[in-house]
């Protein structure tokens, strides 16, 4: 206990020492004195977020930044808590809560083994479980999707006499987790993505085209799941024949017509998606497009949630927004997002000189590289760092220099953004690195740390290769 | 089936939603009167629709719809709206204060304060001193912790007292004690400038004037007034309601075990004190001094952040005493927070010069209210506030009255800030009808212990006394 306290206090002291450097060291390059202080707070925050899981890091950043002179507290709060991405996360989690409260996940799980072809071919059964995890995690969260399907895996293993530690059980548990992990960046309205795209918008002023984003990330997810299944078949080589003997009737128990709540929740979610995606396919100048663009993710969410809160089902009101927010909003993420947005707003403010400094320092290094090598560098840095540090922090640290090099290399900012978002989401090796790693390492009953490393290394290499190839093709 | 039909009958939300939409749509149909802009009339109707929605439903949809529709009035953009509402300093401060309040409750600071005061030797064997101390505890807990938490806690003491003294449930004495808890607690909920209900209005006022009412000035006004009110409530109980407290003479009645100070309650007390000091400090030190500059740089939210930051590093039994994530999850009242965002959005739009609403109100209200003597104007505003808040939520009432106060007070030569503080305090005095606010909702919800008739019997004289007192007190302040 004492050690924990000492750790936090030690981290805080080092954090302050790093931040204080900005006040002591004279600015260099194109950096202004304000920029130097902001940069030191940024470096201190990278250290703080890496070594402490507590919220004091983000709070200290928000408290310190006005003292650098970059902006006053009012403007800083408007740039952090008042950033659209902060409110977008609230909306996104309200939908996550809606899906969880109405039992959408349970219903999908009960459906998966109904088609006969899924029952007859073991590798199709396994693929269906991976797809189900991906789909559920996209609609709810990696926690819900993965834990629900893991439950299904345990039941399946039980019905065929497969024990924890058997290669089949390990492959299934690991594969389900990988599918869940791939979902965390598949759609642009997922909370993890919103944190990074919000920072991107703060840095560049560019907004995200949802369809373009998904044209990159969904193929990546599909190819990766397919490649992983092939790797599992030919590299991990579990004996899948017992799956043929599974009691699928027992596993599909309760698969009847969708309950009223599930149908309404899915319809609401469908309308929400439509409101988000339709403006991307309408021609410029179309009044519907401009109306929906005005709405944005937050407006569309408010509209759908308002209408859903009017509905009463046979079990009572469909949802209470107050209860939904209270139960499902992740304050840790919200506070950290506010800290990240505050930093991004401050880093690229006109009075810091950081943009000019990065252009002068980073562009000459990267501009001589071929595009593929540049992408490979970004992917490798992202994948390696994210396995030891929090995903969003790695992404923010990589975004600034990578974006500075974009123009010189003739690569669009969006491509760099997509590559960074995906490469910094594949956290597997150490528990604190991200949600996927935390889930995997906490499942000690079904997978050991040694197995995690044995399965993770080839998977990380595979995903990195797919990412570099896909981004090179698209670029 | 019958249950289903009953359920379907009871769902009036879609009807309210349609009415809300119709009222809001009128803004796009009705032509704007001179000198109001077309965006102005849209905002006016959106405001009326919101007031309707907030009055008739406890759901969050009126606030969400208001936020959604505001950018379409043309008065603001969506990103401007988000940064002016969710990014408003007072909004962030509210999130933090909710967590801080949850900490005070969790650490047992509220129980400690109550036990300490109620076990003072000076009140033993003196029923009226005891009642004064009891009401003072209600006021303090409501001001520094939370009104609703205070109500449930202090009511539990009333129930215990009734049980020990064999008082009839719903009888005069027990009903009056239940009433007094709310009547003194409502004074507390608007007595400090950093309490969430006060912040809603104060935040709007800051937006309008671009300045701040200093915490010291607010407290100097509200605290003596509240103590005076509690004293008058005591007099009302004794001489008008004829409350018999003979049963309290028995020294054996102990409502709370003597206050035991733990590490957590000490931290709770010290942090509350530190917070009050840091909030008042800017009024005491010169603005140009290092401390003054520092406090002004970090702003209101930054001050509370500093207190919370320190608390984050203090541990008790190996656990951090202040876990922001846990406390925010437990303490943040999302209903109020979303409503506050909508109110901030609306008031930003209402007082935006481009909409012409302020100019229109000045020209429209000046002939009606402008001819009144200064004191009559103050009386009208105070009694309007007390009257309206019985039907509409406190924040809605205060925002409605903020418009004429801000636009007309200057022309009367009245201290605008004092009138705003008086409006904030009186708009929290909801007692007579349930929809008026948290105070009346909670009082009317306790039908086992107090009837509708009893609420009116005790409520009307109390409100008249509170109203007269604040009127006289405001005039006195303005004369000084």
HADDOCK unambig.tbl for C-alpha pairs under 7 A between the chains (distance, minus, plus):
assign (segid A and resid 1 and name CA) (segid B and resid 318 and name CA) 4.97 0.50 0.50
assign (segid A and resid 2 and name CA) (segid B and resid 318 and name CA) 6.89 0.50 0.50
assign (segid A and resid 55 and name CA) (segid B and resid 324 and name CA) 6.94 0.50 0.50
assign (segid A and resid 56 and name CA) (segid B and resid 309 and name CA) 6.04 0.50 0.50
assign (segid A and resid 56 and name CA) (segid B and resid 312 and name CA) 6.73 0.50 0.50
assign (segid A and resid 59 and name CA) (segid B and resid 305 and name CA) 6.73 0.50 0.50
assign (segid A and resid 63 and name CA) (segid B and resid 298 and name CA) 6.53 0.50 0.50
assign (segid A and resid 63 and name CA) (segid B and resid 302 and name CA) 5.80 0.50 0.50
assign (segid A and resid 66 and name CA) (segid B and resid 297 and name CA) 6.45 0.50 0.50
assign (segid A and resid 66 and name CA) (segid B and resid 298 and name CA) 6.59 0.50 0.50
assign (segid A and resid 67 and name CA) (segid B and resid 297 and name CA) 6.92 0.50 0.50
assign (segid A and resid 72 and name CA) (segid B and resid 297 and name CA) 6.35 0.50 0.50
assign (segid A and resid 73 and name CA) (segid B and resid 297 and name CA) 6.55 0.50 0.50
assign (segid A and resid 73 and name CA) (segid B and resid 298 and name CA) 5.76 0.50 0.50
assign (segid A and resid 73 and name CA) (segid B and resid 299 and name CA) 6.14 0.50 0.50
assign (segid A and resid 74 and name CA) (segid B and resid 89 and name CA) 5.91 0.50 0.50
assign (segid A and resid 77 and name CA) (segid B and resid 87 and name CA) 5.21 0.50 0.50
assign (segid A and resid 77 and name CA) (segid B and resid 88 and name CA) 6.80 0.50 0.50
assign (segid A and resid 77 and name CA) (segid B and resid 89 and name CA) 6.35 0.50 0.50
assign (segid A and resid 78 and name CA) (segid B and resid 83 and name CA) 4.69 0.50 0.50
assign (segid A and resid 78 and name CA) (segid B and resid 84 and name CA) 6.79 0.50 0.50
assign (segid A and resid 78 and name CA) (segid B and resid 87 and name CA) 3.94 0.50 0.50
assign (segid A and resid 78 and name CA) (segid B and resid 88 and name CA) 6.20 0.50 0.50
assign (segid A and resid 79 and name CA) (segid B and resid 83 and name CA) 6.91 0.50 0.50
assign (segid A and resid 79 and name CA) (segid B and resid 87 and name CA) 6.97 0.50 0.50
assign (segid A and resid 80 and name CA) (segid B and resid 87 and name CA) 6.85 0.50 0.50
assign (segid A and resid 81 and name CA) (segid B and resid 86 and name CA) 5.91 0.50 0.50
assign (segid A and resid 81 and name CA) (segid B and resid 87 and name CA) 4.69 0.50 0.50
assign (segid A and resid 82 and name CA) (segid B and resid 82 and name CA) 5.38 0.50 0.50
assign (segid A and resid 82 and name CA) (segid B and resid 83 and name CA) 3.79 0.50 0.50
assign (segid A and resid 82 and name CA) (segid B and resid 84 and name CA) 6.88 0.50 0.50
assign (segid A and resid 82 and name CA) (segid B and resid 85 and name CA) 6.92 0.50 0.50
assign (segid A and resid 82 and name CA) (segid B and resid 86 and name CA) 4.82 0.50 0.50
assign (segid A and resid 82 and name CA) (segid B and resid 87 and name CA) 3.30 0.50 0.50
assign (segid A and resid 83 and name CA) (segid B and resid 82 and name CA) 6.81 0.50 0.50
assign (segid A and resid 83 and name CA) (segid B and resid 83 and name CA) 6.09 0.50 0.50
assign (segid A and resid 84 and name CA) (segid B and resid 79 and name CA) 6.52 0.50 0.50
assign (segid A and resid 84 and name CA) (segid B and resid 82 and name CA) 6.46 0.50 0.50
assign (segid A and resid 294 and name CA) (segid B and resid 78 and name CA) 6.85 0.50 0.50
assign (segid A and resid 299 and name CA) (segid B and resid 68 and name CA) 5.48 0.50 0.50
assign (segid A and resid 302 and name CA) (segid B and resid 64 and name CA) 5.54 0.50 0.50
assign (segid A and resid 302 and name CA) (segid B and resid 65 and name CA) 6.88 0.50 0.50
assign (segid A and resid 302 and name CA) (segid B and resid 68 and name CA) 6.67 0.50 0.50
assign (segid A and resid 303 and name CA) (segid B and resid 65 and name CA) 6.71 0.50 0.50
assign (segid A and resid 306 and name CA) (segid B and resid 61 and name CA) 4.62 0.50 0.50
assign (segid A and resid 306 and name CA) (segid B and resid 64 and name CA) 6.64 0.50 0.50
assign (segid A and resid 306 and name CA) (segid B and resid 65 and name CA) 6.94 0.50 0.50
assign (segid A and resid 310 and name CA) (segid B and resid 13 and name CA) 5.34 0.50 0.50
assign (segid A and resid 310 and name CA) (segid B and resid 14 and name CA) 5.68 0.50 0.50
assign (segid A and resid 312 and name CA) (segid B and resid 11 and name CA) 6.94 0.50 0.50
assign (segid A and resid 314 and name CA) (segid B and resid 4 and name CA) 6.17 0.50 0.50
assign (segid A and resid 321 and name CA) (segid B and resid 60 and name CA) 6.37 0.50 0.50
assign (segid A and resid 322 and name CA) (segid B and resid 334 and name CA) 5.43 0.50 0.50
assign (segid A and resid 322 and name CA) (segid B and resid 335 and name CA) 5.53 0.50 0.50
assign (segid A and resid 325 and name CA) (segid B and resid 334 and name CA) 6.74 0.50 0.50
assign (segid A and resid 326 and name CA) (segid B and resid 329 and name CA) 5.99 0.50 0.50
assign (segid A and resid 326 and name CA) (segid B and resid 334 and name CA) 6.80 0.50 0.50
assign (segid A and resid 331 and name CA) (segid B and resid 325 and name CA) 5.31 0.50 0.50
assign (segid A and resid 331 and name CA) (segid B and resid 328 and name CA) 6.93 0.50 0.50
assign (segid A and resid 331 and name CA) (segid B and resid 329 and name CA) 6.88 0.50 0.50
assign (segid A and resid 332 and name CA) (segid B and resid 325 and name CA) 5.69 0.50 0.50
